[in-house]
Amino acid sequence: MYGIGDRVLERIQLACPNALHRDIAGVVGMTPDAFSRALNGKRAFSSIELARLADHLDADVHWLITGRPDPHRLVVAARHTFDHETGQRDVPGREADDRVLRDIGLAYRQAYPEPQELPALPESPAQVRRALGARFVRPFAPRLESELGVDVVRVAGLSTAYSFTTGGHPVIALPATGSWFHENWSMAHELGHLARRHHDDSLSESERHNHEMVANAFAAEVLLPRESLESIDWDGLDAAGLADLVWEWGVSTDALARRLKACRGSVPAVVQTWAGHATQRLLRRHWRGDPSGRDEITVRMDAAAQRRFPVSLQEAHLQGIASGALGTGTLAWMLGIDPDALEVDSPLAPEMDIDDLAEALGL
């Protein structure tokens, strides 16, 4: 029978195949004899011993106990910064971001304690474009939620974009920077990770690097498909025409230049000229604008700077609060307000904030 001891042995072979069992026993506070008997199914591991083993072996404690992965465990993929000169990828803010991601994950775990089946996502960029419909970049986040079942969270505390699944919910988490064209690329990039199921924390660096390239190519074809680029008379395009395209496609001039270089082998002169400037500068000087005179550029920037959580997640918390199953702390955190200022209908029940609940759950 394949039991806990067998899974511990399997993990030892993967994580530290040359380690002595007596040394591992010492790390988790067991005698060598007790550890040996537990591995052979002649003694049960205590909960604290399993927790220490999971930490030492970088294992999923839920998997050690049940043989199945924890449906609520966060395994994330991040949009890496990329130095085009050195070819190096990095996520310099990852350590600080982990706390924010855990809080987001906890909000989902509280709202949806019972895991659901992960929605099937389109596997190709063309299928994504068809599913999202025309002019999807303006309401990109709402379209992802309504048409694909992918939730979008935006918070100021993140240094870059991430994606993960928790309890059957695919989630894209974005930094609230105000850069709407950068945000569009990040959503398309993270959607690529989700569609190709890149969320595996056992990957090597070379595998992660390859996944980044795949996700970036996915984003490029979603936002800037070859057929759209080939339909443009680039030699006859002026700055105003370029501004119109950038606005419609929702990408930066730099991203457009790199995509054209990859597809055509060269960058048209007007794009090359403006790729060295901030995209907002091109738009402020040359975009023809909204006929009504409304400052749509600022509207987009403001939207991309606002804290955002899916309405469905907020509604699930409201229902939990009304039933007495949840306190108001997490919903207030999602809304960015003081819990005392949150006016919701709730029974008289003891409050528990995110940190208290996370500690109670052992997170």
C-alpha positions as a printed NumPy array, in Angstrom:
array([[  0.   ,   0.   ,   0.   ],
       [  1.364,   3.428,  -1.013],
       [  1.281,   5.536,   2.155],
       [  2.778,   8.615,   3.787],
       [  6.127,   6.939,   4.394],
       [  6.408,   6.063,   0.696],
       [  5.668,   9.642,  -0.316],
       [  8.259,  10.966,   2.143],
       [ 10.833,   8.588,   0.666],
       [  9.87 ,   9.676,  -2.846],
       [ 10.33 ,  13.315,  -1.923],
       [ 13.698,  12.61 ,  -0.254],
       [ 14.919,  11.008,  -3.487],
       [ 13.914,  14.122,  -5.42 ],
       [ 14.959,  16.83 ,  -2.976],
       [ 18.066,  15.438,  -1.273],
       [ 18.975,  11.954,  -2.563],
       [ 22.363,  11.936,  -0.845],
       [ 21.101,  12.961,   2.603],
       [ 21.309,  10.483,   5.465],
       [ 17.988,   9.523,   7.026],
       [ 19.359,  10.109,  10.504],
       [ 20.206,  13.711,   9.561],
       [ 16.704,  14.324,   8.205],
       [ 15.271,  12.765,  11.388],
       [ 17.259,  15.244,  13.46 ],
       [ 15.981,  18.194,  11.456],
       [ 12.335,  17.236,  12.103],
       [ 12.889,  16.347,  15.77 ],
       [ 12.683,  12.551,  15.494],
       [ 15.048,   9.802,  16.559],
       [ 16.54 ,   7.749,  13.703],
       [ 14.577,   4.706,  14.903],
       [ 11.252,   6.574,  15.024],
       [ 11.914,   8.035,  11.592],
       [ 12.707,   4.607,  10.153],
       [  9.561,   3.062,  11.641],
       [  7.425,   5.932,  10.323],
       [  8.874,   5.509,   6.841],
       [  7.981,   1.805,   6.972],
       [  4.429,   2.424,   8.149],
       [  5.036,   1.016,  11.631],
       [  4.547,   4.372,  13.314],
       [  2.474,   7.435,  12.353],
       [  4.078,  10.805,  11.729],
       [  2.751,  13.543,  13.986],
       [  1.321,  16.7  ,  12.396],
       [  4.308,  18.795,  13.496],
       [  6.723,  16.198,  12.112],
       [  4.945,  16.249,   8.767],
       [  4.94 ,  20.039,   8.72 ],
       [  8.685,  20.11 ,   9.385],
       [  9.298,  17.46 ,   6.749],
       [  7.272,  19.387,   4.19 ],
       [  9.302,  22.505,   4.95 ],
       [ 12.668,  20.699,   4.85 ],
       [ 11.865,  18.794,   1.65 ],
       [ 10.004,  21.692,   0.005],
       [  6.985,  19.422,  -0.297],
       [  3.23 ,  19.926,  -0.239],
       [  2.086,  18.703,   3.192],
       [ -1.388,  18.054,   1.77 ],
       [  0.208,  15.727,  -0.803],
       [  2.296,  13.984,   1.866],
       [ -0.865,  13.182,   3.824],
       [ -3.364,  12.435,   1.046],
       [ -1.325,  11.683,  -2.05 ],
       [ -3.132,  14.527,  -3.843],
       [ -1.94 ,  18.118,  -4.357],
       [ -3.518,  20.805,  -2.187],
       [ -6.189,  22.423,  -4.412],
       [ -5.645,  25.749,  -2.614],
       [ -1.861,  25.808,  -2.836],
       [ -0.527,  28.766,  -4.791],
       [  1.968,  27.899,  -7.498],
       [  2.603,  31.115,  -9.372],
       [  4.092,  32.212, -12.653],
       [  5.413,  35.751, -12.834],
       [  6.072,  38.188, -15.627],
       [  9.853,  38.526, -15.367],
       [ 11.79 ,  41.675, -16.098],
       [ 13.913,  41.079, -19.173],
       [ 17.188,  42.796, -20.047],
       [ 17.319,  42.752, -23.846],
       [ 21.083,  43.391, -23.818],
       [ 22.085,  40.598, -21.427],
       [ 19.142,  38.233, -21.968],
       [ 18.677,  37.926, -18.193],
       [ 15.226,  37.45 , -16.625],
       [ 14.451,  38.291, -13.011],
       [ 11.682,  39.077, -10.519],
       [ 13.509,  41.408,  -8.106],
       [ 10.448,  42.086,  -5.93 ],
       [  9.391,  38.462,  -5.493],
       [ 10.026,  38.197,  -1.754],
       [  7.865,  41.238,  -0.941],
       [  5.256,  40.144,  -3.481],
       [  4.796,  36.75 ,  -1.806],
       [  2.973,  38.298,   1.142],
       [  0.491,  40.067,  -1.136],
       [ -0.042,  36.887,  -3.156],
       [ -0.697,  34.889,   0.017],
       [ -3.303,  37.462,   1.078],
       [ -4.991,  37.241,  -2.322],
       [ -4.922,  33.454,  -2.103],
       [ -6.44 ,  33.562,   1.359],
       [ -9.294,  35.748,   0.095],
       [-10.126,  33.021,  -2.422],
       [ -9.744,  30.232,   0.112],
       [-12.143,  31.975,   2.482],
       [-14.699,  32.714,  -0.229],
       [-14.557,  29.305,  -1.921],
       [-13.636,  26.611,   0.625],
       [-14.833,  23.864,  -1.728],
       [-12.618,  23.531,  -4.819],
       [-14.234,  23.679,  -8.236],
       [-13.157,  22.238, -11.562],
       [-10.672,  24.442, -13.379],
       [-12.285,  26.027, -16.47 ],
       [-10.943,  24.936, -19.848],
       [ -9.054,  27.792, -21.483],
       [ -8.411,  28.345, -25.2  ],
       [ -5.009,  26.938, -26.08 ],
       [ -4.199,  29.224, -29.001],
       [ -4.047,  33.032, -29.266],
       [ -6.514,  32.931, -32.165],
       [ -9.041,  31.082, -30.005],
       [ -8.506,  33.641, -27.239],
       [ -9.19 ,  36.518, -29.624],
       [-12.376,  34.89 , -30.879],
       [-13.572,  34.221, -27.334],
       [-12.869,  37.762, -26.12 ],
       [-14.474,  39.451, -29.11 ],
       [-13.718,  42.663, -30.966],
       [-11.876,  45.562, -29.302],
       [-11.273,  43.548, -26.153],
       [ -8.245,  45.519, -24.926],
       [-10.337,  48.356, -23.51 ],
       [-12.424,  46.078, -21.263],
       [ -9.685,  43.416, -21.143],
       [-10.099,  42.395, -17.483],
       [-13.927,  42.179, -17.563],
       [-13.759,  40.171, -20.806],
       [-11.295,  37.717, -19.275],
       [-13.683,  37.172, -16.365],
       [-16.944,  36.983, -18.317],
       [-15.738,  35.058, -21.384],
       [-12.916,  32.861, -20.059],
       [-13.546,  32.599, -16.315],
       [-10.13 ,  34.1  , -15.481],
       [-10.249,  36.507, -12.525],
       [ -8.173,  39.698, -12.534],
       [ -6.882,  41.352,  -9.36 ],
       [ -5.029,  44.669,  -9.304],
       [ -3.189,  45.917,  -6.206],
       [ -0.48 ,  48.496,  -5.598],
       [  1.712,  46.2  ,  -3.516],
       [  2.999,  44.023,  -6.37 ],
       [  6.183,  44.657,  -8.324],
       [  5.111,  42.686, -11.399],
       [  2.255,  40.569, -12.765],
       [  1.573,  37.014, -11.6  ],
       [ -0.821,  34.202, -12.397],
       [ -1.882,  31.208, -10.335],
       [ -4.767,  28.84 ,  -9.746],
       [ -6.388,  28.256,  -6.381],
       [ -9.298,  25.959,  -5.67 ],
       [-10.07 ,  25.726,  -9.386],
       [-10.008,  29.511,  -9.923],
       [ -7.464,  30.882, -12.433],
       [ -6.26 ,  34.303, -11.288],
       [ -4.097,  37.037, -12.812],
       [ -2.685,  39.509, -10.276],
       [ -1.462,  42.875, -11.583],
       [  0.429,  45.819, -10.072],
       [ -1.586,  49.036, -10.042],
       [  0.844,  51.196, -12.033],
       [ -1.449,  53.234, -14.257],
       [  0.331,  51.951, -17.37 ],
       [ -2.625,  50.496, -19.281],
       [ -0.632,  49.261, -22.289],
       [  1.903,  47.525, -20.044],
       [ -1.025,  46.007, -18.128],
       [ -2.564,  44.68 , -21.352],
       [  0.647,  42.88 , -22.244],
       [  0.913,  41.492, -18.717],
       [ -2.638,  40.096, -18.857],
       [ -2.   ,  38.471, -22.234],
       [  1.347,  37.109, -20.996],
       [ -0.116,  35.61 , -17.826],
       [ -3.05 ,  34.222, -19.796],
       [ -0.443,  32.393, -21.854],
       [  0.968,  30.83 , -18.686],
       [ -2.52 ,  29.753, -17.617],
       [ -3.554,  28.424, -21.022],
       [ -0.337,  26.393, -21.345],
       [ -0.471,  25.234, -17.691],
       [  2.954,  26.535, -16.755],
       [  2.322,  26.538, -13.014],
       [  4.765,  23.973, -11.66 ],
       [  7.16 ,  24.836,  -8.82 ],
       [  9.537,  21.972,  -9.658],
       [ 10.717,  23.516, -12.939],
       [ 14.39 ,  24.114, -13.662],
       [ 15.681,  27.571, -14.591],
       [ 15.933,  26.583, -18.256],
       [ 12.326,  25.361, -18.213],
       [ 11.146,  28.6  , -16.596],
       [ 13.066,  30.585, -19.202],
       [ 11.376,  28.602, -21.964],
       [  7.95 ,  29.157, -20.403],
       [  8.608,  32.904, -20.336],
       [  9.42 ,  32.872, -24.041],
       [  6.275,  30.853, -24.793],
       [  4.069,  33.193, -22.722],
       [  5.569,  36.25 , -24.386],
       [  4.978,  34.797, -27.853],
       [  1.399,  33.995, -26.792],
       [  0.856,  37.596, -25.674],
       [  2.331,  38.947, -28.901],
       [ -0.037,  36.909, -31.073],
       [ -3.056,  37.792, -28.887],
       [ -2.421,  41.541, -28.993],
       [ -0.531,  41.921, -32.274],
       [ -1.463,  39.05 , -34.605],
       [  0.591,  38.786, -37.775],
       [ -2.424,  39.244, -40.015],
       [ -3.189,  42.608, -38.415],
       [  0.392,  43.787, -38.848],
       [  0.472,  42.654, -42.48 ],
       [ -2.674,  44.637, -43.274],
       [ -1.011,  47.986, -42.517],
       [  0.77 ,  50.188, -45.083],
       [  3.696,  50.93 , -42.792],
       [  5.613,  53.006, -45.35 ],
       [  2.679,  55.367, -45.756],
       [  1.927,  55.676, -42.03 ],
       [  2.47 ,  58.961, -40.205],
       [  2.668,  59.669, -36.467],
       [ -1.092,  60.297, -36.191],
       [ -1.826,  56.96 , -37.861],
       [  0.629,  55.21 , -35.567],
       [ -1.039,  56.819, -32.532],
       [ -4.407,  55.516, -33.708],
       [ -3.006,  51.978, -34.029],
       [ -1.315,  52.059, -30.634],
       [ -4.551,  53.253, -29.046],
       [ -6.666,  50.613, -30.784],
       [ -4.28 ,  47.723, -30.101],
       [ -3.502,  48.795, -26.536],
       [  0.26 ,  48.253, -26.718],
       [  3.359,  50.367, -26.21 ],
       [  5.432,  51.686, -29.1  ],
       [  8.362,  49.622, -27.834],
       [  6.32 ,  46.382, -27.832],
       [  5.058,  47.16 , -31.331],
       [  8.592,  47.776, -32.593],
       [  9.848,  44.49 , -31.187],
       [  6.907,  42.578, -32.635],
       [  7.444,  44.123, -36.084],
       [ 11.134,  43.282, -35.907],
       [ 10.266,  39.651, -35.141],
       [  7.617,  39.397, -37.875],
       [  9.104,  41.511, -40.667],
       [ 12.813,  41.516, -39.888],
       [ 12.827,  45.312, -39.751],
       [ 11.079,  48.192, -38.016],
       [  9.271,  50.846, -40.108],
       [ 10.774,  54.317, -39.807],
       [  7.816,  55.95 , -38.037],
       [  7.692,  53.154, -35.456],
       [ 11.47 ,  53.276, -34.958],
       [ 11.28 ,  57.018, -34.325],
       [  8.598,  56.742, -31.649],
       [  9.812,  53.51 , -30.03 ],
       [ 12.437,  55.568, -28.269],
       [  9.817,  57.785, -26.613],
       [  7.189,  57.163, -23.966],
       [  3.962,  55.888, -25.555],
       [  1.98 ,  58.556, -23.724],
       [  4.045,  61.223, -25.502],
       [  3.023,  59.897, -28.917],
       [ -0.614,  59.781, -27.877],
       [ -0.658,  63.244, -26.271],
       [  0.877,  64.813, -29.369],
       [ -0.697,  62.895, -32.213],
       [ -3.719,  60.814, -31.196],
       [ -6.843,  62.275, -32.743],
       [ -8.757,  61.662, -29.547],
       [-12.372,  61.176, -28.573],
       [-14.787,  63.302, -30.63 ],
       [-16.571,  64.278, -27.424],
       [-13.41 ,  65.907, -26.124],
       [-13.17 ,  63.561, -23.147],
       [ -9.605,  62.874, -22.008],
       [ -9.66 ,  59.128, -22.641],
       [ -5.897,  58.776, -22.131],
       [ -6.208,  59.886, -18.52 ],
       [ -9.309,  57.717, -18.08 ],
       [ -7.332,  54.645, -19.112],
       [ -4.417,  55.583, -16.865],
       [ -6.722,  56.104, -13.886],
       [ -8.428,  52.753, -14.463],
       [ -5.083,  50.944, -14.543],
       [ -4.106,  52.551, -11.242],
       [ -7.24 ,  51.538,  -9.322],
       [ -7.339,  48.696,  -6.807],
       [ -9.466,  45.907,  -8.292],
       [-10.959,  42.613,  -7.155],
       [-13.553,  40.575,  -9.08 ],
       [-17.131,  41.436,  -8.178],
       [-17.887,  37.707,  -7.814],
       [-15.196,  37.385,  -5.136],
       [-16.541,  40.387,  -3.249],
       [-20.084,  38.98 ,  -3.446],
       [-18.9  ,  35.634,  -2.082],
       [-17.393,  37.455,   0.904],
       [-20.567,  39.444,   1.462],
       [-22.542,  36.205,   1.549],
       [-20.037,  34.702,   3.974],
       [-20.274,  37.743,   6.219],
       [-24.071,  37.683,   6.149],
       [-24.098,  34.004,   7.148],
       [-21.589,  34.511,   9.941],
       [-18.978,  32.299,   8.27 ],
       [-16.59 ,  35.201,   7.608],
       [-15.527,  38.408,   9.286],
       [-15.276,  41.723,   7.495],
       [-11.48 ,  42.028,   7.579],
       [-10.659,  40.448,   4.23 ],
       [-13.41 ,  42.244,   2.318],
       [-12.287,  45.549,   3.816],
       [ -8.713,  44.74 ,   2.722],
       [ -9.9  ,  44.004,  -0.81 ],
       [-11.739,  47.323,  -0.904],
       [ -8.777,  49.157,   0.64 ],
       [-10.758,  50.569,   3.565],
       [-10.776,  50.301,   7.351],
       [-12.884,  47.324,   8.549],
       [-14.754,  49.648,  10.907],
       [-15.873,  51.738,   7.936],
       [-17.359,  48.736,   6.111],
       [-21.146,  48.838,   6.371],
       [-22.449,  45.337,   5.692],
       [-25.186,  43.186,   7.152],
       [-23.539,  40.638,   9.424],
       [-24.516,  38.624,  12.504],
       [-22.809,  39.274,  15.787],
       [-19.738,  37.077,  15.403],
       [-16.115,  37.435,  16.52 ],
       [-13.917,  39.126,  13.936],
       [-10.756,  37.515,  12.572],
       [ -8.44 ,  39.455,  10.289],
       [ -6.242,  38.046,   7.536],
       [ -3.176,  37.528,   9.75 ],
       [ -5.166,  35.775,  12.49 ],
       [ -6.917,  33.486,  10.024],
       [ -3.716,  32.696,   8.177],
       [ -2.095,  31.745,  11.494],
       [ -5.1  ,  29.587,  12.414],
       [ -4.885,  27.788,   9.085],
       [ -1.139,  27.354,   9.418],
       [ -0.378,  29.484,   6.362]])
